[in-house]
Amino acid sequence: MRDKDTLLEKLRPRLTEIETWRINQRAKGSKGTWIGTGIAALGGIFFLFFPPAGIVILIGGIITIIIVRATGYSKFKKRFKNEIFPIVIEEVQPGVNYNSDSHISKSTFHASRIFLQDVDRFNGEDYFSGTVGETHIEFSEIHAEDKQVRVDSKGRTRTEYVTVFKGLFFVTEFHKHFNGETYVLPDVTESWLGKFGRKLQKWNWSRPDLVELENVDFEKLFSVYGTDQIESRYLLTPKMMELIMELRSKFGCTTYMSFLNDKFYIALSSNHDFFELKFSESLMNSKGLERLIFELQTCFDIVEDLQLNTRIWSKD
């Protein structure tokens, strides 16, 4: 990107305007919170004499507090992402398309075959798509969940949603042609169980054959499965393995990857809410914006970090 200080100065007039509005929204929220607290307190008093009515009033007060706070933040988030964030994106990576309410599709998520579990609830936000150098990339935040129904010992049914994946999901081109499937997954069994864990990896019938690699450090972090041993090693060169380990360290996230159907998929698991500013934080405090700019730049840097613009091998 160009000069960060120049960008912040360019945004200052609009930030000042939105900051004044944010302060007013916070004041309204505080007033609403006090009202909700008062209602809840009244409910507590009523509960001593008329329990049913007291519970209803108490719950009403709590709901009032939740709605007031959620509404204020929602308005702030929408305004920031409509008026400020597009300018930031244009500065960090010109020409990239952005939609705050969209996300990588469920079909694309399944196409990666990184996660084989059923997904019953699927949502996300902050969808980016565009070209970095010669490489097309798209990514968004994703939260995929599996619906599980359990019956306890008394025959009571309980439904809960279990997270399959939450974090950043990328789809990009790769600079080499490949026909088979290669999966780079976090190594859990070997790190816990040693050589026996390595045997368990070979017995993973939901995946192709385990691919043996020569980078010991890489194999401590990842298990690699592929339909073609030679092609998997062709994709995961010694340099590529080093770059993947550096990427994992840079994001500090559990990292998953797959190469199939001429696409390169990357999933970075994280509970962190990316590309957000705190409603309680002043917009005139540049630290929040600097953090957001850093997150955005880090995502687009994946193309360079993994040298995806390298075109040594022709794809024709």
LINDADA-V657283 format. One record per pair of residues at least 24 apart in sequence whose C-alpha atoms are under 10 Angstrom apart, sorted by the first residue. I is the first residue (numbers start at 1). GAP is how many residues later the second one is. Records with the same first field share a line. If there is no record, write none. Layout:
BEGIN
I: GAP / GAP
END
This chain:
BEGIN
1: 87 / 88 / 89 / 90 / 91 / 92 / 93 / 292 / 296
2: 89 / 90 / 91
3: 88 / 89
4: 84 / 87 / 88 / 286 / 289
5: 281 / 285
7: 80 / 81 / 84 / 85
8: 80 / 276 / 278 / 281 / 282
10: 77
11: 72 / 73 / 76 / 77
12: 271 / 272
14: 66 / 69 / 70
15: 65 / 68 / 69 / 267 / 268 / 269
16: 266 / 267 / 268
17: 266
18: 58 / 61 / 62 / 65 / 66 / 264 / 265 / 266
19: 57 / 262 / 263 / 264 / 265
20: 262 / 263
21: 55
22: 50 / 51 / 53 / 54 / 57 / 257 / 258 / 259 / 260 / 261
23: 256 / 257 / 258 / 259
24: 48
25: 43 / 44 / 46 / 47 / 48 / 50 / 51 / 254
26: 42 / 43 / 46 / 47 / 50 / 253 / 254
27: 45
28: 40 / 41 / 44
29: 36 / 37 / 38 / 39 / 40 / 41 / 42 / 43 / 44
30: 35 / 38 / 39
31: 34 / 37
32: 29 / 32 / 33 / 34 / 35 / 36 / 37
33: 28 / 29 / 31 / 32 / 33 / 34 / 35 / 36
34: 27 / 30 / 31
35: 26 / 29 / 30
36: 24 / 25 / 26 / 27 / 28 / 29 / 30 / 31 / 32
37: 24 / 25 / 27 / 28
38: 24
39: 25 / 26
40: 24 / 25
69: 210
72: 207
73: 204 / 205 / 206 / 207
74: 205
75: 204
76: 201 / 202 / 203
77: 199 / 200 / 201 / 202
80: 196 / 197 / 203
81: 45 / 194 / 195 / 196
85: 190 / 191 / 204 / 207 / 208
88: 201 / 204 / 205 / 208
89: 39 / 204 / 207 / 208
91: 202
92: 201 / 202 / 204 / 205 / 208
93: 37 / 38 / 39 / 203 / 204 / 207 / 208
94: 36 / 37 / 38
95: 34 / 35 / 36 / 37
96: 32 / 33 / 34 / 35 / 36 / 41 / 42
97: 30 / 31 / 32 / 33 / 34 / 41
98: 28 / 29 / 30 / 31 / 32 / 40 / 41 / 42
99: 26 / 27 / 28 / 29 / 30 / 41
100: 24 / 25 / 26 / 27 / 28 / 40 / 175
101: 24 / 25 / 26
102: 24 / 25 / 26 / 38 / 39
103: 24 / 25 / 35 / 36 / 37 / 38 / 39 / 40 / 66
104: 24 / 25 / 34 / 35 / 36 / 37 / 38 / 64 / 65 / 66 / 67
105: 35 / 37
106: 36 / 38
108: 61 / 62 / 63 / 157
109: 33 / 35 / 60 / 61 / 62 / 156 / 158
111: 147 / 149 / 150 / 152 / 154
112: 59 / 69 / 71 / 145 / 146 / 147 / 148 / 149 / 151 / 152 / 153 / 154 / 155
113: 68 / 70 / 94 / 144 / 145 / 146 / 147 / 152
114: 68 / 69 / 70 / 71 / 93 / 142 / 143 / 144 / 145 / 151 / 152 / 153
115: 29 / 49 / 50 / 70 / 141 / 152
116: 48 / 90 / 91
117: 27 / 28 / 29 / 47 / 48
118: 26 / 27 / 28 / 29 / 30 / 46
119: 24 / 25 / 26 / 27 / 28 / 42 / 43 / 44 / 45 / 46
120: 24 / 25 / 26 / 27 / 28 / 41 / 42 / 44
121: 24 / 25 / 26 / 40 / 41 / 42 / 43
122: 24 / 41 / 42 / 43 / 44
123: 43
124: 42 / 43 / 44 / 45
125: 43 / 149 / 150
126: 42 / 148 / 149 / 150
127: 42
128: 42 / 172
129: 41 / 42 / 43
130: 42 / 170
131: 41 / 169 / 172
132: 168 / 169 / 170 / 171 / 172 / 176 / 177
133: 170 / 171 / 175 / 176 / 177
134: 39 / 41 / 169 / 174 / 175 / 176 / 177
135: 37 / 38 / 39 / 40 / 168 / 169 / 172 / 173 / 174 / 175
136: 35 / 36 / 37 / 38 / 167 / 172 / 173
137: 33 / 34 / 35 / 36 / 127 / 128 / 162 / 163 / 165 / 166
138: 31 / 32 / 33 / 34 / 35 / 127 / 162
139: 29 / 30 / 31 / 32 / 33 / 126 / 127 / 128 / 160 / 161
140: 27 / 28 / 29 / 30 / 31 / 134 / 159
141: 25 / 26 / 27 / 28 / 29 / 126 / 127 / 128 / 129 / 131 / 132 / 133 / 134
142: 24 / 25 / 26 / 27 / 28 / 125 / 126 / 127 / 128
143: 24 / 25 / 26 / 126 / 128
164: 105
165: 102 / 103 / 104 / 105 / 106
166: 101 / 102 / 103 / 104 / 105 / 106 / 107
167: 86 / 87 / 100 / 101 / 102 / 103 / 104 / 105 / 106 / 107
168: 85 / 87 / 98 / 99 / 100 / 101 / 102 / 103 / 104 / 105 / 106 / 131
169: 87 / 88 / 96 / 97 / 98 / 99 / 100
170: 87 / 94 / 95 / 96 / 97 / 98 / 129 / 132
171: 86 / 87 / 92 / 93 / 94 / 95 / 96
172: 87 / 90 / 91 / 92 / 93 / 94 / 130 / 131 / 136
173: 86 / 89 / 90 / 91 / 92 / 130 / 135 / 136
174: 61 / 85 / 88 / 89 / 90 / 91 / 129 / 132 / 133 / 134 / 135 / 136 / 137 / 141
175: 60 / 87 / 88 / 89 / 132 / 133 / 134 / 135 / 136 / 137 / 138 / 139 / 140
176: 58 / 59 / 86 / 132 / 134 / 135 / 136 / 137 / 138 / 139 / 140
177: 54 / 58 / 83 / 84 / 85 / 86 / 136 / 137 / 138 / 139
178: 50 / 53 / 54 / 56 / 57 / 81 / 82 / 83 / 84 / 85 / 137
179: 48 / 49 / 52 / 80 / 81 / 82 / 83
180: 46 / 47 / 48 / 49 / 51 / 52 / 79 / 80 / 81 / 82
181: 26 / 27 / 44 / 45 / 46 / 47 / 48 / 50 / 51 / 77 / 78 / 79 / 80 / 81
182: 25 / 26 / 27 / 28 / 29 / 42 / 43 / 44 / 45 / 46 / 47 / 49 / 50 / 51 / 53 / 54 / 75 / 76 / 77 / 78 / 82
183: 24 / 25 / 27 / 28 / 39 / 40 / 41 / 42 / 43 / 44 / 49 / 73 / 74 / 75 / 76 / 77 / 82
184: 27 / 37 / 38 / 39 / 40 / 41 / 42 / 48 / 52 / 60 / 71 / 72 / 73 / 74 / 75 / 81 / 82
185: 36 / 37 / 38 / 39 / 40 / 69 / 70 / 71 / 72 / 73 / 82
186: 33 / 34 / 35 / 36 / 37 / 38 / 68 / 69 / 70 / 71
187: 31 / 32 / 33 / 34 / 35 / 36 / 37 / 67
188: 32 / 33 / 34 / 35
189: 31 / 34
190: 29 / 30 / 31 / 32 / 33
191: 28 / 29 / 30 / 31
194: 26
198: 25
201: 24
213: 24 / 25 / 28
214: 24
215: 26 / 27
217: 24 / 25 / 28
218: 24 / 26 / 27
221: 24 / 27 / 33 / 34
222: 33 / 34 / 35
223: 33
224: 33 / 34
225: 33
226: 32 / 33 / 34
232: 27
235: 24
239: 67 / 68
240: 65 / 66 / 67
241: 65
242: 64
243: 59 / 61 / 62 / 63 / 64
244: 58 / 61 / 62
246: 59 / 60
247: 51 / 54 / 55 / 58 / 59
250: 48 / 55
251: 44 / 47 / 48
264: 44
266: 36
END
